[in-house]
Amino acid sequence: MAKKGEVREIIRLVCTEDGKSYYTTTKNKRNTPDRLELKKFNANLKKYTLHREKK
């Protein structure tokens, strides 16, 4: 959880296909208030899949 006055917060990107693999990253909540979606590599499926932000 972000501390008071901090702009960046830690988020978890969860795979949309299997829901098990995830990446952690940070984002600026002022510049990108909506949920983040990135294509990342899923080692279990051995391919690139869409990962969405989960709070």
N, C-alpha and C positions, 0 to 999 in steps of 0.2 A: 504494500500500500504506500502511496506517495505521502511524504511528510508535508506539513503545512508550508506553503510557499514554493514547493518544488513543481517544476513544469513537466518533467519527464516521469513516466510511471512504467513499472514493469508489467508486461502483458504476456499471455500465453497464446500461441498460435496452434490450434488443434486441427488435425487432418479431417477433411470432410468425408473422405471415403471409408476409412476404418475407425476413426475416432479415438485411436489409441496413441498414436505417435504425436508428439508436439514439440515445438520450439519455444524458447523464451527469448524475449527481446524487450526493448524499451521504445516508447514513442512519446512524442511531444503532444500532450493532450489539448494544447491551445491551437496548434496548427492542424491536427487531424482529430477532431472530436468524434467522427464516426468510426465504426469498426474497421480494422485493418484486414485486408485479404492479400495474401502473397502465394505464389507458386513455389513450393519447397520440395526437396527430395524426401520421399518416404522410403526408409531402408527396408521395412517389412514388405512392401509391395514392389520395391525396386523400380520406382518410376516417380516422376514429378507429379504432385497433386496439389490441389488448392487447400490452403490452410487459412482458417478464419480465426479472428480474435475471440477469445472467450474470457469473460471477467471472473 
